[in-house]
């Protein structure tokens, strides 16, 4: 099993985590919010956490809560992701379900996407369960023809803002259930050079379609295998579910994609300044070239 973590973050930093919380710096704003994976004790004491924290998310119920902002910090702000090759800019905002519009650990996949698309001729890229579009704008920065699919219209709008802030354009936006979209693309005979999917454990599509990862992922991967360009392609599968293992994800990829020759598989994590490694998903990815 391998481990993967972003290498190029300058404006984001995981400071500490533990006791089901994490402390993060997004640019000049330090946020404290719940983290179900942080089962251990914090490395830093409560005095240090309180001293550093600008904004705290207080859980109310299983899926929602409120932000406590005593220092009156901005509740909307920009966060750049800068590498030697490209810069992305994200519009962050405090949501009622504890997210701010970015999953920082996914930067490890943005770099992979950019590096593999940059050298291709007229590459086509598909982002499924695309959220606010980090992978989409990384692919567009590499010169790809990008299709971005998500079932929630509001996050499509958020993604478009991120594209525009990154001084990019012409991403194809699709508000649709991922399973239905993929099946239609198969019927149309479409192919892509790169596909990423980061499916939730549970979800509801645009017309009430119910998604449950364990029940649907195998069928979805079978269809995705039909969309990959036969000469050159890459696939990235990222899952964040407490019930799954890296070996399970490896089996799914190996059985559904017969051209897997250089599979990378293991845990995606963020390195805390305090020294702790916070696991944030299982990742499997491979690149094929005839």
N, C-alpha and C positions, 0 to 999 in steps of 0.2 A: 504493500500500500504506500502511495505517495502523499505528500502534503503540498498544498499550493497556497500562496499568500501574495497580495499585491506588493510590487517592488518600487512603484513610482509615485506613491502618494506624498505630497508635500503639505497640502492644506487640510488633510484629514488625519486624525490620530486616535486610536483606541488607547485610552489612558490606563484604565483598570476595569476589572469585572469580577463579580462574585456575589453570592447571596441573592441570585436571580436578578441582578442589575448590571448595567454597563455604563461607564463614564467615557464620553467621546468628545473630541474637539472637531468641529466642522468650521474651519477657518478661524474666526475670532470668537465663535460661540461654543461654549461647553455645555453638553446636554447629559442629563441623567435619565435613564429610562429602563424599563424591564427587559430582561434577557433570560428566557427559560432554559437556555443551555448552561448558564453559569451556576452550576450546582455547588461549587466550592466557596470558601471564605474569600473575601476581598483581600488583596495584598496591602492596600492602603487603608488607614483607619477612617472612621466616619468624620472626624474633624477635618481631614484633608479633603474628603469628598465634598463636604459642605462648603469649604473654603473655595474650591475650584468651580463648583457648579453655578451656571448662569440660569438654566431652565430645567425644570424637573417634570417628567410625565407621571401623573398619578392615575393608576388604573381604577376604572369604575366599571365593573362587570367584566365579562370574558373578552370582549373585543373593542372596548372603547374606554375613554378617559379624558383627562384635561391636563393642560400644561400650566405649570406654576412658573411665573416669570417675574420675580420680585425686582430684578435689575433692569426691567423694561428693555430687554434686548430686542433687536429686530426679529419679527416672526417670519419674515421673508427675506432671503438673501441669496447671493450667488456663491458657488463653490467651483473653482477650476480644478481640472485634472490635467496636469502638464507632464509630458514626456519630451524626450529629445526630438521625437518625430511629429507629435501633434498635441493640440490642446482641446479639451472638451470643457464646456461650461454648463453647470447644472443650476437650475432654479430650485432652491430649497424652501420648504414651507412646513409649518407644524400642523399635522393632521390629527383628527380625533382618534385615530387608531394607532398612534405612537410612531408612525413612520414620518420621515422628513423628505422623501422623494428620491432617495438613493440608497443602494446597498453597497457600501464601500468595498466589501470583499470581492465583488464582481469585477473590479479593476483588473484582477488577474486574467479574466477572460477577455476584457477589452483589448489588452495588449496582444493576446493570442490571436484574436480576430484580426486586428490591424496587421500584424506581422504576416499572417497567412494570405490575406486578401491583397496586400500591397503589391505583390509580385505577379498576380494573375492578370490575364487579359480579359477585360469586360466581365468582371466577376459579379455574380448575383448572390444576394444574402437574404436569409429569412430569419426573423426574430419572432418566436412564438411565446406567448405569455409575457409580452415584452415590457410591461410596466412603464417606467418613464424614459426608457430608450437609451440607456448607456451603451449597450451593445450595438444598437442601430446607428447611433452617431459615430461610434468608433469605426464601424464598417463603412459608413459614408465618408468619413475622413480618409479612409484608405482607397476611395474611388469606386466603391461598389454600388450597384443598383440594389437598393434596400427595400424590403417589404417588412413592415412592422405590424404585428397582429396582437390585439388585446381586446377583451370583451367589454372593457369599461371605458366609456367615452371620455370621462374626465381625465384619465391618465394618458389617453391619446393626445388630448390638448396639452397636457403637461409635457409630454414628449416633444411635441412640436415647438413649444417654447424653448426647450433645451437645444433642439436642432438650430433654431434661429439664433440663440445666444452663442452657439458654437460657430456661427457664420457658415452654416451649411444649408442645403436645400434639397428639394426633390426626393424626399423619402415618401414611399407609398404607405398611407395609413389605412389600416383595415380594422374596423370595429366588428369583431365576429368571434364566435366560439372557435377555438384552435382546432379541435377535432374536425368540425365541419369544413373549415377552410382548407385543411390539409387534404381531406378526401376530394374536395373540388379541384384542387391543384393537381392531384394525381390524375383525375379524369381529363383535365386539360392538357396533360402531357408536359407540365412544367418541370424544370429542374433547377437546382441551386448548387452553387459551389461551396456555400457554407450555411449551416443551420445551427441555431442555438435554441434550446428550450429550457426554461426554468419554471416548471409547473408547480402550482401550489398543492398542498396536501388535499385541500377541498376548494371548490369554487363553483360559481354559477355563471353560465354563459349569457349572451345578450337576450336570448328568448327563454331563459329559465332552465337551460340545459345544466344538469348537475355533473360536476367533475369530482371524482374521487381517485386519487393517484394510484393506489394499489389496484383498483379495478380497471383503469383505462390506459395506463402507461404502456403496456405491452402492445395493445392494438394501435396506439398512436405511433409507436416506434416502427411497427411493421409498415405503416403508410409512409412515414418519413423516409424510410429506406428507398422507396420508389421515387423520391424527389431529388435524390443526390446525383450530381453529375457523374457519369461513369468514368470520365478521364481524370478528374481531380476534384476532391471535395474534403471538407472537414465537418465534424459533428461535435457539438458541445452539449452534454446533458448535465444539468445541475439540479439537484433536489434538496429541499430543506424539509425533512420530515424525521421526527424522532424515532419512527418505527422502521426505518430502512438502514441498510448497511452498504458499505463500499463493495462488498462481494456480490450482493444482490444486484446493484447497478451494473457492475462488470458483466454479470451473466446476461442481463437485458441487452447490453450493447453487443456483446460477442455473438449472441444468438440471432439478433435482428440485422446485423450489418456484416456481410460476408467478406468485406474488403478491409477489415480491421487488421492492421499490421503493427502499429506503434501506439497502442492504447496507453493513455495516461489515466490513472484511476486512484482516487483516494479522497482525503478530506481537504476542504477549503476552510481556511482559518484567517483570523486577524491576530497579529502580534501586538500585545499590549505593552505600553511603556513600562508597566509594573513588572513585566517578565512573563505574564501568563499568556498562553495561546488559547484563543476562543474559537472553537469549532463552529462553523456556520454553513454547513452543507456538505453534500457528497458530490464529487465532480468526476465525470468521465468524459474524455475527449480524444479524438484521433484525427489524423490527417492522412489522406490517401492520394497518391499520384501514380498514374499508370506508367 
